[in-house]
Amino acid sequence: MSSGGSMWYMSRPLLSRPPQSASESEVAAVGAFVRQELNEVQRTAVEALEADGIAVFDFVTLFGEELWRDALADVEPFIRETEEATRNVGEQPRSKDELIVRRLFHSPGFRVDGKKPEKPRFSIREPWLKIAASPLLVDIVNSYRGQLTRLYEVDEWFTVPYPRLGERIASQQWHRDPENEHVVKVFVYFTDVDEGAGPFEYVRGSSAGGRYDHLRPWADGYRYVEPVDLDAAVAPEDRLTVTGPRGTTIVCDTGGFHRGGFALTQPRVLTTSTYLPPDTRKRRFKLEYHGEQSSLPPQVRFVLG
Ligand SMILES: O=C(O)CCC(=O)C(=O)O
């Protein structure tokens, strides 16, 4: 795994102006969000999120080539090993674990002493955390939400293709995520994703406050809708299927209806990160800061805090 020191990809040559940093005290006070100045890629993404609940762009246009190369080098062994390990899977997955191989969060299992399993500890030098906690990305998420946010989960998924996959299961079905009315997720494809690789799909305008928020409105707990009901309610132009080359990056309000991972012909590999409101205390991992915490930009310290 790459360990590229404490570079936080604050700027890149094509950016018009770097984002400003919120002051320490603003960040320390939960909810004291100050809108940051955004570059063009960020602004376009926030506008798309506000209009439709989803923004799609190419990774390199936001983060630059260097982080892309680091991330790719980091994920490639996982892709090779998982391809090898899943070469002879059966015709149908027996559970979601056989459908999505998770690199960072393996099934926690049970401990004989009855205690909760330890949370995994990630280094802030890992590429996926540099992506998930980059101020370039965090400022998009925070600007859309109009508040500071906290990173709840990061993971890398290898979705195993099953050519004879019949019924859609779990997140392959249309659903609203339960964590928050406006939970924001970011997905970065690390393989080319066509129709056969189980692309992410979204209903534009289905997040809370959007034109389809009446359709099985958000509530605590997963909200599923039958495809036939969704088809009847949603205009075809509001159905978005995100196919694209590796590097395709999706920022999405998954309180809106979405589904994905119905892979039939080829695997799909992506990183996923989840952002929740500032009062969120739960987090699915621990962090190794290497003594660099105080040098992180304030909104990064907050999102990781
Ligand atoms: O695998 C996908 O594309 C969908 C993921 C999803 O539904 C989720 O993370 O909530």
The ligand as an ORCA input file, in Angstrom:
! r2SCAN-3c Opt
* xyz 0 1
  O     -23.559     -1.073     -5.489
  C     -24.186     -0.070     -5.829
  O     -24.001      0.512     -6.910
  C     -25.245      0.492     -4.896
  C     -24.681      0.751     -3.552
  C     -25.722      1.155     -2.578
  O     -26.887      0.961     -2.761
  C     -25.316      1.802     -1.343
  O     -24.123      1.921     -1.059
  O     -26.224      2.238     -0.614
*
